[in-house]
Amino acid sequence: LSPEGCRRPMLLSLFLTAVTGQTIPPPTVGEKLVAHARRFLGQPYVLGGRMRSTKAARDGIDCMGLVFAAAEGAQRCGWRSFSYDPTTLLADRSFGDRVEGLSPVATADLELSKLRGGDVLMLVQATENPNEPSIASLAGVPVWVWHMGLYSGAGAWLVGDHYAGEVVETGLAAYLKEHSDAYDGLYVLRPTRIAPPRCRIQPRMAPPPAAKAHGQRPPLEGGR
């Protein structure tokens, strides 16, 4: 992020303070994550996609790629600074800390009011992933992370979705109900800061300049 880009939220806050006489707080880490993730609405889902471009075509993005792209927009480190292994992301606190009572939580027990905008939502199931350790146990059964996205507020989440074939913002409860055969629950991280253990500076993921976002905004379901 350029120095000018870093100054814009502060300058906007000062301007609004001068106009309204009220102090406007700068955006939280969660708000930054959501704002940057929304830039990718409508981008095609590609497994392993990181918005790479060649002379022939531009790559898409997957669920983890969207979370990494949002993180790039919230701080200076590139997406290669983060581990692909969810258990490592948990251990090194790259995306903050686990949320008590939501790490993990069964879908049937999830209370949307306990979520906050920018929370990293990792969808878990009991199917073993041989490439990584189990992240936790749910009802005494080990579970692995198989999908992820960001809670955006008002009962919705942002996700690079293999079902929709693109990045969408959609109702979380309805999504979990529709895909209850695939996911048993969630594991939630709350990013009060984005702090990878090793910062790598690199070109950032970005949607095409002329891209027109067409991911669907969801109906309100409650929560924040």
KADAQUI-V147624 format. One record per pair of residues at least 24 apart in sequence whose C-alpha atoms are under 6 Angstrom apart, sorted by the first residue. I is the first residue (numbers start at 1). GAP is how many residues later the second one is. Records with the same first field share a line. If there is no record, write none. Layout:
I: GAP ; GAP
//
This chain:
1: 75
29: 163
30: 87 ; 88
32: 42
33: 37 ; 85
34: 84 ; 118
36: 34 ; 37
37: 33
40: 167
41: 126 ; 127 ; 172 ; 174
42: 124 ; 125 ; 171 ; 172 ; 173
43: 123 ; 124
44: 121 ; 122
45: 115 ; 120 ; 121
51: 154
62: 98
63: 85 ; 96 ; 97
69: 136
77: 122 ; 123 ; 124
78: 122 ; 123 ; 124
81: 115 ; 117 ; 118 ; 119
87: 48
94: 100 ; 101 ; 102
95: 96 ; 99
96: 94 ; 95 ; 96 ; 97
97: 92 ; 93
98: 90 ; 91
99: 89 ; 90
102: 86
103: 84 ; 85
104: 82 ; 83
105: 80 ; 81
106: 78 ; 79
107: 78
112: 111
113: 110
116: 108
117: 34 ; 35 ; 36
118: 32 ; 33 ; 34
119: 31 ; 32 ; 70 ; 71
120: 29 ; 30 ; 68 ; 69
121: 27 ; 28 ; 29 ; 67
122: 25 ; 26 ; 64 ; 65
123: 24 ; 25 ; 62 ; 63
124: 59 ; 60 ; 61 ; 62
125: 58 ; 59
153: 71
154: 66 ; 67 ; 68 ; 69 ; 70
155: 66 ; 67 ; 68
168: 47
169: 47 ; 48
170: 48
171: 47
//
